[in-house]
Amino acid sequence: MIILACVAGEPKCTSARVADVRFTSIEACEARIDSITDTMTADFGKKPEFKGRAVTFDVSCMGRKDLLQTFGIADLDA
């Protein structure tokens, strides 16, 4: 599973891979996703150039290559 975070106006998105085989419940998976997106949001908030910009998150079971091809995303930060 991939979490994709895009900041409005930025040409690159950031992604995080989540190994979903470890989860024993939907709640555990959701908690892990929330933890990752909270950390990403906090990291974006530390960058003055991102102040006031919207961040969108997408959770997908696609791999990085499939995301690039499907959505036409120019580049991903690993």
Rosetta blueprint (number, residue, H / E / L):
1 M L
2 I E
3 I E
4 L E
5 A E
6 C E
7 V E
8 A L
9 G L
10 E L
11 P L
12 K L
13 C E
14 T E
15 S E
16 A E
17 R E
18 V L
19 A L
20 D H
21 V H
22 R H
23 F L
24 T L
25 S L
26 I H
27 E H
28 A H
29 C H
30 E H
31 A H
32 R H
33 I H
34 D H
35 S H
36 I H
37 T H
38 D H
39 T H
40 M H
41 T H
42 A H
43 D H
44 F H
45 G H
46 K L
47 K L
48 P H
49 E H
50 F H
51 K L
52 G L
53 R L
54 A L
55 V E
56 T E
57 F E
58 D E
59 V E
60 S E
61 C L
62 M L
63 G L
64 R H
65 K H
66 D H
67 L H
68 L H
69 Q H
70 T H
71 F H
72 G L
73 I L
74 A L
75 D L
76 L E
77 D E
78 A L
